[in-house]
Amino acid sequence: MKRRAFITLLGGAAAAWPLAARAQQVRSPYRIGFLGLLPGENTSTFMKSFLERLNELGYREGYNMIFDYRSAEGAPERLPQLAADAVRASPDVLVTGFGTLVAKAAKDATSMIPIVFTAVADPVGAGLVASLGRPGANVTGMSAQASDIVGKRLQILQEFVPSDKPVAVLLNPETPASASALKELRASAQAGPTALVVFDARTADQVSAGFEAAVKAGTAGLVLLEDPLTYRLRRQVTELAARFRMPTIYTLRDFPEIGGLVSYGIDVRQLNRRAAEHVDKILKGAKPADLPVEQPTKFELVINRKTANALGLQVPDKLLALADEVIE
């Protein structure tokens, strides 16, 4: 080969090498699947804080991330098919929304794709992970379980309505988290001691009947153990509480924000942000089996003083001092 031709060839190859190197560095956007059960559990509500944290960590939808959203809109029977659809889309990580049922549907659908759940009451008891410290498979995430939180809810309600009367509990007994919470509530009531009157609500009609029965039973107030049904009907639930003048405490702040009396529970926004950090670690090479399930560390008390006034209740000063937010 002539010297000039060799130099020309060498120069062309040298110019091509940086282009090849840059091409190898460019990868397709990460695909993050999301599977939700609750209606309205979208990027403008529950998952807003999740996406905000991902943005802070350098992920941008339409640039280096695709967010693939699916929701059963409150219908648990749709979860298996939606989970199968989510898996067929081959996400890098599959995130599940609020509750145990949706996390179990995702786990049933795949043993290979990493799964990060955002709020499961008892992930070990539900069979999702081997232990909180060492999940052991393709699933990890955020636990919504915290000792004594249900008992504290009962104490807060009794601060509003100090009485020897029994307290009503409304729940769907088929929801795993609600059944577990009822056990904690019974233990707390027995230590009180406070009598509990439990009403089941598997349908919308039973929710309404439960409030009516609680009034007839002469209860001082009601503890609602939310599930997908009552969350979907949250506006109707708060209206029923107002109509029957039933002081009611909820788990999620969504209820006092639309007229409920008071809520005390985990800060869902914080859990979602920490779930985003788990996703980031997995995308960078961590295995779910080695990422401990994290437990909640932040809780929030939200009081609707306008509703308290409408019920003729005085908000105790110590609760006002402890409240994270008071809605006037």
Secondary structure, 3 states (H helix, E strand, C coil): CCHHHHHHHHHHHHHHHHHHHHHHHCCCCEEEEEEECCCCCCCCCCCHHHHHHHHHCCCCECCCEEEEEEECCCCHHHHHHHHHHHHHCCCCEEEEEECHHHHHHHHHHCCCCCEEEEEECCCCCCCCCCCCCCCCCCEEEEECCCCCHHHHHHHHHHHHCCCCCCEEEEECCCCHHHHHHHHHHHHHHHHCCCCEEEEECCCHHHHHHHHHHHHHCCCCCEEEECCHHHHHCHHHHHHHHHHCCCCEEECCCHHHHCCCCEEEEECHHHHHHHHHHHHHHHHCCCCHHHCCCECCCCEEEEEEHHHHHHCCCCCCHHHHHHCCEEEC
